Amino acid sequence: MEVIICASEGEVATMAAARIAEALSRRPDPVMGLATGSSPLGTYAKLKERVDSGKLDLTRARFFALDEYIGLPPSDPNSYAETIRTTFTEPLGVNPAQVRVPDGMAADIDAACDAYEAAIRDAGGIDAQILGIGSNGHIGFNEPGSSFASRTRPKTLTATTRADNARFFGEGRVPTHCVTQGLGTIMDAGRLVLTATGAKKAAAVAAAVEGPVTAMCPASILQFHRYATVVVDEAAASKLQLHEYYRDTFDMLPEGYRPH
Ligand code: F6R
C-alpha cells in the first residue's frame, strides 16, 4: 500500500488528484468511482483545475457513485445524486448522462443493485475509485461486519454513521438505510485512492492501514489491493506506527520510480 503523509489538506487533494488523473489517463473513455461527503471535495477541486487547464480530458469519461440513501429522491438536497451533481458534475462540466448513482427509490432495490453492477461491468470496470473513510472504518457505506465479497446492495446504517452524518440532516433525521457498492465491487477498481484529514479519522486510518484485515474495519481490505493509495494529513496520520517509514518511502524516492 502507498501511504502519503501531507503537510496540509491542499496537498492531500493535490496528491490524490494526481493519482486519479494518472489512472484515468490510461484509456480515452475511463471510468471513475465517485464518493460523497467532505473528504473528496478538495480532490474534486484539483481535478477541476486539471480539466480547466486542459491537462485532464473527461469528455468521454463515465462515473459511478459509491452509494445513495434509500428513500431520498434525486431531487432531495441531501441525496447523493444531488450532492454529486453540485460538487462534481456541474463544477467539472461533466455530461450528467455520463454519471450514475445507485437508485435509492427503486421499487425493486435488488434488481436495481444488480443493474448497477452490470452497468459498471459493461463500462469496462472502474479505473480509479476515490474513497473517504468513516470514523468506524467504513468505505462506501460498507459498515463493520460487511462481507469482503459483497456487491452493490442495500445496507442498514450504523448509529455511528447516522451520528456522523447528522450534520446534514439534523439529529434523528438521517435515513436508516442506503444502497452501496460492495467491498468486492470496490476491490475490482484498478486504482483505489483513499483520503482522510483531521484527528477524528486517525484511529480508523491506523486500523485500516496497519491493523489486522478484518470485516470489523472494512477499509482494512485495502491491504489486499495491489494499487491502493492512502493520502492523509498529519492529524489523520497521527496514530500510524510506521509514520517515519511512510515519509522515508516518499522522500527517498529515486527519480522516475513510483512505489505501489
Ligand atoms: C460517501 C462514502 C462514505 C464517506 C465517509 C466519510 O459516499 O462513501 O464512506 O466517504 O463516511 O465521510 P466524510 O468524508 O464526510 O468524512
Residues whose N, C-alpha, C, O or C-beta is under 5 A from the ligand:
A	BS01	F6R	A35 T36 G37 S38 S39 L66 D67 L131 G132 I133 G134 H138 I139 G140 F141
